[in-house]
Amino acid sequence: MAEELLVRSGQYADSVALMLVSRSVGELPGVQAALVAMATELNLQLLAGMGFTAPAGGSANDLLIAVRAADETALAAALEAAGRLLDAPRHQPDPAGSPEQPPRTVASAAAGGGGLAVISVPGRHAFVEAMDALTAGCDVLLFSDNVPVEQEIALKDTAAERGLLVMGPDCGTAVIGGIGLGFAHTVDAGPVGLVAASGTGAQQVLCLLDAAGVGVSAALGVGGRDLSEQVAGRSARTALAMLDADPGTELVLVISKPPASAVAEQLRELAASLATPTSFALLGQGQPDLTEATEQALAALGRPVPDWPSWVQPAPASAVASRPGALRGLFCGGTLCDEAMLIVAETLGEVRSNIPLRPDWALPHPLADVPQHWLVDFGDDALTHGRAHPMIDPSLRNQRLAQVLADPATAVVLLDVVLGHGAHPDPAAELLPLIESSPVPVVVGLIGARRDPQDTEGTAHRLHAAGASVFLSNAAAARHAVSLVRTEESR
């Protein structure tokens, strides 16, 4: 075996580009492990987990190349490939030979005024770029995460003064003018307008509406913190007003991970004053889950509620189908994780998490091993700093999944698999061998629309053939997973 760790000081590359380099190097013959990443705290932890010693005196501006291979020949080839890929030019020259240079700032690009600026830069730089766009008269979709809440409030107050909308920070999904932005799905135009303080929550509802044959007029993501006590629904109020003024919107559905109760009440009061009927899917104890809220919206429109598609494994021949042990949930979507935790806690009690329902249910570390039931959101800011979102790069989630499946304390594993534009081109591919060899039941909430590029139905059949039970409803997946856990009362 041969291994080497190289450090390129002061060389930056974005997380998606580095993910692609890591993947390409890791697939070379003889390569056993590869990590090409910025030296963030999280990536240094991953480096240590691979058995490498982090370099002394480095900084987050250093680029790491760590490779372990079967022999020196394979190692040399892997390091050469990593260097070549990192040094390759990122942009191709204009084939027409145009001398015109592209804009170098948001302000210069938006010099004509108006329009929508989509901003995806590291969180520490996002405020300046977003403020430039607002100053130029643009609405903003801010995909960036790790943006301080004080900066979010300042951006949204500036937008309100100018009659503009800030979607985000951490706005993962939007549909505007029939065009999907961020993590989006191929859906039809229709009568439902979404205001979503939740990316994957919006995706779940978009896909359920699609399965019911109902399209959307728009989906306006407002950022996962918008309904928090601090941000107080600043963008949600603007988005509600915009959809209320849209003649193509017959019903508005407001979606959120668990909101601040006072903010939720203020939005309900505002909605009652609008001309357009408004429904709510605000996750919380005693509140409808996303599937139930979608069904209520369909009923309000006079549309039939379909049988939500599922592909369920047959029950074991044993008289006791459930298994002793703990439920483990590994999620790419934070709202899907929230929804599942609410359902799990209702039956199984305490559920530990890195985004806990209660402060005393917090995991000591996002990847900690604890004996209780736990669900982890791998899309949380702490696990994406210096890494691509797990819907783009699910490798960290999949590494943890392999560990969980081998743990004899695991009773059942619950996952989300999110399809659509912007996501991994085939997120099921790396899961299939893990599911096929799993000694415990695996349950999947599959978030996908009928015409998504990854082929939702085909993905469901592949996951089912590997041994998973698959549900288009994340709530239904969570309830099925709970049913497979043997509680003390049932033993």
PyMOL commands that set and color helices and strands:
alter all, ss='L'
color gray80, all
select helices_A, chain A and resi 15-26+41-49+72-87+106-109+123-135+149-162+199-211+234-244+261-272+290-300+334-348+359-361+381-383+395-405+432-436+456-466+474-483+488-490
alter helices_A, ss='H'
color red, helices_A
select strands_A, chain A and resi 2-8+31-38+63-69+116-119+139-142+166-167+173-176+179-182+189-197+216-221+251-256+278-282+310-311+326-331+351-353+373-377+410-418+442-447+469-471
alter strands_A, ss='S'
color yellow, strands_A
deselect
rebuild
show_as cartoon
